[in-house]
Amino acid sequence: MENNEQNMNFSDRSKGGIFGFLLILVGTLFLAFNRGWLDPDLRYIVFSWPMVFVVFAFFALAKREYWGILFWLALAAFFLLPRIAVLYPDALPGINKDFAHNFWPVLLILVGVGVILKISFRRRIGCCGLDREQFNMNKIEGTDGVYVRKVVFGGNEDIFLEPVFRGGKIEVVFGGVELDLRRSTLPEGDTHLQIEAVFGGVTLYLPDDWVVVPKIDAVLGGVENKRFSKTVSADNSSRLLITGEVVFGGCEIR
């Protein structure tokens, strides 16, 4: 349990460092443009919506998710190359402003190939004598009360069977997680559950008598609490604090 908490705290510190670095980088770029140190036409590229994928790549770097870094950078390049071609047509022959519009189905093909490779990899692991259930468990127990789940291009439906839920972390990228905690109880004090969802969703099934405090930041996403009326008479000595960020995704609490 202590190791899980240390990993969660390390991840939070890493994200804070990345966020601080991004603020310094953005400030430096604005200063460079205002002082004329950079070509003003580059604003069209540097401060464009595809740069959001570059930001995601930085956060993937903080988590040491190397495949995630490649994915986000490839996605950023796909949409940035046409913009670069507009400013410097001789630098990228064969690419024009309609490149992304004409070739966006290639992204679907690449995602499909990635899903197939992921499934094939799991089957190969199973053929080598390892228990495949450890990679996609439906009933979670023996975790010292801490739930940690990371899903990329996939989905999980988990039933938590530990008698006491002591918190955890859920990370979802292009996928979904359903977590059933109705067979557990909360310890005294505040229990923390962190949710990070990008192009994905998280659904939580909670006991009716739990006091739930959602504090999730949503960016082009949503958080829906369908149980706010069930905690009026609950014992406030134990609370579940749900924090995190949802980007192009959602979190539903039932």
N, C-alpha and C positions, 0 to 999 in steps of 0.2 A: 504493500500500500504506500509506504514511504517513497519507493522508487517511482510509482505512478505520479504522486504529488510533485516530486522533484522534476519529473519530465514535463508535467503540465506547467510548472513555474518557469522552467527553462524555455519552453515554447513561448510563454507570454513575454519573457524578457527579450527573446529573439524578435518577436513581432514588434515590440516597442522600439528596439534598435533599428529595425528596417523602416518603421514609420518615421523615426527621427531622421534617418538618412534620406528618405524620400523628400521630407520637408526641406532639408538643406539643398538637395539637388534641384527641386522646383524653384526655390528662392534664388539659387545661383543662375538658373536658366533665365528667369525673369530679369534679373539684374543684367545678364549678358545681352539680352535683347534690348533692354532700355538704354544701355550704354553703347549699343551699336557694335558690340564685340562679335556678334553672330549675325548671319544673314537674316533680315526680318522675314523673308519668305519661309524660313524654316519653322516659323510659328505654326504654319499650316500642318506640319508633320508632328512637331514636338507636343503641341497642345491639341491633340485630336483624340477622338474616342477610342481608336484602337490601342492607344497607349495604356489603357486600363489593363489590357492583357500583359503588358510589360510589368505593371505593378503586381499582378498576380504571380508572375514569374519570380519576382523578388521575394514574395512571401513563401513560394515553393522552395526557394533557395534557403530561407531561414529554417524550413522544416526538413531540408536535405532530401526533398522529393525530386530526384533528378529527371525522372520521366515527366513529371509535372512541369519542370522548367522548360524542357524541350517542347512540350505541348503548347504552353502559353506563348513562348517565343515564336513558334511556328505560326500560331494563330495571329499574333501581332504582325509578323512579317507578311502574311497573306493579305492583310488589309492595308498595311503601310506601303508596300511596294508600289501600288498604283499611284499613291500620293507622291512618292518620290519620283516616279516616272513623269508626273505632270510638271514638276519643277526642273528635273534634269532628264529630258527625254533621251539624250544620247548615252546616259549612264546605264540604262536598263533596256537594251533592245528587245523587242518582242513583248514588252509589258506596257499597257496603256491604262487609261482611267477606267476602262470597262473590264479590266482583268478580274477583279473580285466578282463582278456581276456575272460574268460568263463562266467562271470556273468554281463558283461556290459549291456546286455538287461534289467537287473533289474532296471537300471537307467531310461530307457525309460518308464518302467511300473510305477515307482514312480512318474515321471514327469506327466504321463497321469492321475494318480490318483489325483495329486495335481490340475491339470486343472479342472477335474470333480468336485472336492470338492469346488474349487473357484466358478464355475458356480452354483453349488447347493447353496452355501452361498449367492450369489447374488439373486437367485430366492427366497430364504427364506426371505431376506430383503424386496423384493418386496411384498411378501405375508403379511408382517407385516404392510403394509400401507405406507411404505416409497417410495419416488419417485426414481425409479431405474435410471432415466436419470441423476441424480446427480452423479452417479458413472461412466457413460459412455456418456458424453454429446458430441453432434456433433457441436453445435453452442455455442461458449463461449462468454458471455457478462456479464456485471455487476461485473467485476473484478478489477476496477480502472486501467485498462490498463496493468495489470501484468498477465502473463501466467505462471502457475506452474502445471506441470504434472509429475506424477510418475507412471510408468507401470512396473509390474513384471509378466511375463508369460501371456502376453496379447497384445492388440493393441488398439490404438485410432486414429480416424481421426477427427480432430477438425478444425472448421472454426472460426477464431477470429473476432468478430463483433464490438469490441470497436473501436471508431474513432481514438484513438491514442494508439500505442503500446509502453509501457514503460519498456519493458524487461521481464525477467523471467528465469525460470530454467526447464529443461527437464531431467528426469532420467529414463533410460530404462535398464532393466535386462531381457534377454530372451524375447524380445518383440519388438514392433515398435510403433512409433508415427509419424503421418503426420499432420503438422500444416500449415494451409492456412492463411497467413497474408495479402493477396492482397486487403482486404477491409479496411485496416488500414493505418495510416501515422505515421511518426516518429517525435518526438519532437526535438527541437533544441539541438545540442550537441550530445554526444555519448550515445547510448542505448545498454545495455549489455544483451545478452542471453547466458546462460551457459548450456552446453549439456554434460551429463555423460551417456555413453552407454556402456554396457558390454554384449556381445553376443546379440546385438540388433542393430536397425537402426533408424535413424531419417531423415525424409524428410521435407524440408521447401519450401513452395511456397511463394515467395516474389514479391512485386511490381517491375516493371522494372526500376523505377526511384530511387530506394533505393541504397545508397552506402553501400556495405557489405564488412566487413573485417573479414574473418575467421581466427581464431588463435586456432585451435583445435589440440591437440596432439593425434596421432594415434599410437596404439601399436597393431600390427597384425590386422590392420583395415585400413580403407581408408576414405578420405574426398574428395568429388567431387563437385566442383563449376561449374555449367553449365551456369552461368549468368555473367561471368567476363567481357564479351564484352558489356554488357548493361549498365554499370555504368560510361562510359567515360564522358558523358555530364551531369551527374547527379549533383545535388546541394550537395556540400561537407559540408554544414553547419550541416547536420544531417547524422549520421552514425550508422549502426548496427554492433556492435562488437560481434562476436560469438566465445566463448571460451569454454574450457572444455577438456575432454578426451574421446577417443573412443578405447575400448579394445575388440578385436575380434568382431568388428562391423563396422558400417559405418554411414556417414552423407552425405546427398545429398542436395544441394542447387539449387533450380530452380527459 
